[in-house]
Amino acid sequence: MNGGLYVLALPLPGGATATVGALGRLRLEAGVHLYVGSARRGLWQRVARHLRRDKPRRWHVDALSTHPGLGRPWALLLPADPRAECALAAEVGRWVEARGGTPGPRGFGASDCACSTHLWRVDRAEPAELARALGRTEAPPGFAALRARGTWRPLRGCPGRWVRPGLGPAPDALLGPVAATAWRTDGDPALVAPVEGGGLVSWLRADGVLHTLGDAGGFARKLADLGLAGAA
């Protein structure tokens, strides 16, 4: 993906106290904290950084994405004009408040715009539910169409799964301009995209993207291996 928007979901089941740059020491209530951001270039690289545990702190949200009490974070990637970040933040805020959620600290993630905050707290949030609420329900290509795009080699010992040799292309070059979800894993972050007849799991590595494709059975088994059964 080149540029675009994203919503980073940070579950903090016990809440958190964290020092956040110039905002100082903050206390955040228990719940799922939704952070809205953008990248003018390298959308998947930006999201992959947010999902990694080990990194230097640079942005406000790094204080939460590295917090020891964090549950399993995920991010909804939205290929769109990155200049629409504030409009997306307002839309997410309305969705959260309609569900009894609350805005985050004033100025969080919004030091370079006129918004009050780019962080909200809600009791629960799921990627598919949020994508529907944002009107991002475009269907990606099906399993057969993805198999026909380039070369795929069977994964040894993994029936119903294939790997694309080498690294790249960016995920949207295969999926098109659709919403996709990336998750933290024990290794590299994984972008998970269910499609008709199976699904794509793309590993967001520091040196590029490694794509794997599965039919319905192979994709389901991989999701179970990742602890994501029913989550995509």
N, C-alpha and C positions, 0 to 999 in steps of 0.2 A: 504494500500500500504506500502511496506517496503521502499526501497530507490528509487530514481528516479530524474527526472529533471522537471522543471516547467518554465513557462513564466508567469510572473505577469503583468497584464495590468492595468495601473494607469492613468485614464483620468483626465487631468487638463485643463478644458476648458478656464480658465483664466490665465494659467501659474502658476508659484509659485516661491517664494523666500524662501529658507530654509537653515538652518545651518546643514551641513552634516559632522559630525565628524571632522577628520583632514583635510577634503577637504575644510572646511570653509563655508562661505556664498555663496550660489549658486543661480543663476537665471535660471529657466527652462522655456522654451517657451510653449505656449499653444499647446495642442495636447494629444495624447495617448502615455504614456511613458511605454516602454516594458522592463522589468527587467528579466534577465535570472539567475536562481539559481538552486541549487541541494540540496538533502538531502541524506546522506548515509543510514539513517534509518528514518522511520516516515514521509514519503512524505506528506500524507494528513494532519498530524499534523502541519508540517512546513507551508503548504499553508494556513491552517485555521488560524494560528497565523498572517500571513501577511494580511489576509482579515478582521481580527477583528480591531475595532477602538481603543480600550483601551488596551495599553500594554506599558511596559517600552521600551525605545529605545535601540536597541542593534546593528542593522546593518544599513548600509547607507540607505537602502530602507525604513526603518521605518520613516525617515523624510518625505517621500512622502506619505506612506500609512496612516499616521495620520494627514496629512495636511488638514486644514479646507476647502480648495477649491477643494478637491478631489471629482470627480464624483463617479460613481458606479464601483468599481474595480472587476476584475475577474481574474482567473488564469487557464491556460491550464496545466493539470497534464500529464506527459509523463513517464510511467513506462519504465525505461531504466537504463543503467549503469551510476551512478552519476558522474563517472570520465569523462564522455563526455560533461560536462558542457561547457567547453571552445569551443568545436566544435559546440555545439548548439548555443552559443552566436555569433559565427562567422556567422552561417547560418541565424539567426534572423537579424543580422546586414546587410547581403546582401539583404534580403527580404525588410527591411526597406529602405535601400538606393535606391533600384530599384523603390521605390514608392515616391522618393523625400524626404525621411526622413533624419534625422541627428543623429550622435552618441551623446551620453550624455557626461557629464563631464569626463575628463580623470581620471581613477582610481576608478570610481564609481562601487562598488560591485566587484572590481578586485584587491583588495589589497594583495591577496594571490596567484596571478597568473601573467602571462606575458601579458595578454590581456590589451588593452588600456581602455576598459570600458565593463560593462555588462548591460548598459542602452542605449536605443535608443528612439527617438521621431519620431512619424509618425502622419499624420493628422487623420487617422481612422484605426481601426483594429477590426475584429470580430473573435470570437473563431474558428468557422468552417473554415473560410478563412485561418487563420493562421495554423490550423491543416493540411489542404490540402497542403499548401505551404511547410510544414515540412515533407510531405509524410506520415503523421499519419492518415490514412483513414481506419484502420481496423474496421470492423463492430462488435459491441458488440452482445451478445446473444439477441434474440428477447423476447418479452413480455411473450410468453408461456413458453420459456425455463427458464426465471427467476422465473416465478410462480412455476415451478417444483423444484426449488432449495430451499429446506427448507420449513419452515412453514410461511404462511402469513395470517394475520387476517384482516377481513374487517375493514376499518376505519369508525366508527359510524358517520353518517351524511355526509359522503363523498362518494357518489356513484362512483364506478369504481376505488376506491383506497384501498390499503392494506398496512399494516405495518408489519414489521418483529419483533416478540417479542424480547425484550432485546436489547443489544448493540452488534455491530459487525456483521459480520467480516469486514475487511478492504474492501473498494470499489472494488479493483481489484480482490478480491476473488469471487465476483459476476460477474463482467464485463469482467474479463480477462485483458491481457496487452494492453488495448486500451487507446487512449487519452480521457480525460474527462475534463469537465469545472466546476469550482467552482466559486460561486458568493457571494459577501457580501449581507446580508439581514438585516432586523431590529433585528433579533435574531442571532442564530448561522449561520455560513456560510453554504451554501447548494451546494453540488455537484449535478449537473443536467446532466443526461445522456439520451438523446432520444434513443429509440430502436424501432425496427419494431413492430408496434402494441401498442405502449405506451411509457413509460419512467420511469426512476428511479430518485427519489429525496432523497439524503442521507444527513442527517444533521450532520455536523462535530462538535460534541460537545466536550467540554473539557474532558469529561469522556469516550468518545467512539463515535461510529457512529450509528445513528438511520436511518434505511433504510425504505423508503416508495416506493411503486410501484403503477403505475396507468396504466389503459388501455388508449386508445387514448383520450377519452373524459376526464377521470379523470386527466390525465397528463396535458392536455391543460388547464383545469380549474386551476390546481395548479400553472402552469406557469403564468397565468393571475393574480392570487392572489399575486404572488411574484413580479409582474411587469416585468416579463421576457417573455411575449408572443412574439414569433418570435425571441427570443434571443439565444435559445439553439441550 
